[in-house]
Amino acid sequence: MRAPIVDLALDLPEHWLPVPVERDLHAGRAWAIDLAQQLGAAPELAGALAAEQARLALEEPLIGLVFVPDGRAERLEASLRIDLLQAEGDGAIDSPASFLSGIETEARAAGAREVRSWSSPHPQGAVAGVSSVQAAAGPGGRGEALLRITLVLFPEGAAQSVRLVLDAHPVAGRALRDPVAVAKRLATSLRAVLEG
């Protein structure tokens, strides 16, 4: 019998900041304004933080983070969300192969370009990932590219797998030089704590 995941530990590099993921949009906006003020940021960054908080709250991840290397920036360079996926039952994602076969097809069907996938061992089991370039709406509704990296950790003996989704906005800045390498390092540092 597989054990449920009861906690997650992650070594965060500098400039990754936690985002409240509750669906209270007023509190989310207040958080964004407060953080922007703490960073001495441009008003545009407060708006970007509020929009990202609202987006993350709708997706209800366990953990939400934003990458803010420079408070003078007007836009976010990247965001990260972490959640659990069922590894048992109907529609379960229980192995790197089951994850990769489905997500590559979905990414291509959604019009993603430059779809690349990989899998590798992890200290707790295995991790699989896919990166793709997708169309996204930028400021003012302008179209721009979004690099999405999705990784799933499959801890041995766990009833769930752990999904990390890193969205990088290449036009927003250059501090996050290699988002795929950053996502892989984050996945390597991730530890799932199992019940018992």
Secondary structure by P-SEA (a helix, b strand, c coil): cccccccccccccccbbbbbcccaaaaaaaaaaaaaaaacccaaaaaaaaaaaaaaaaacccbbbbbbcccccccccbbbbbbccccccccccccaaaaaacaaaaaaaaccccccccccccccccccbbbbbbbbbccccbbbbbbbbbbbbbcccccbbbbbbbbbccccccccccaaaaaaaaaaabbbbbcc
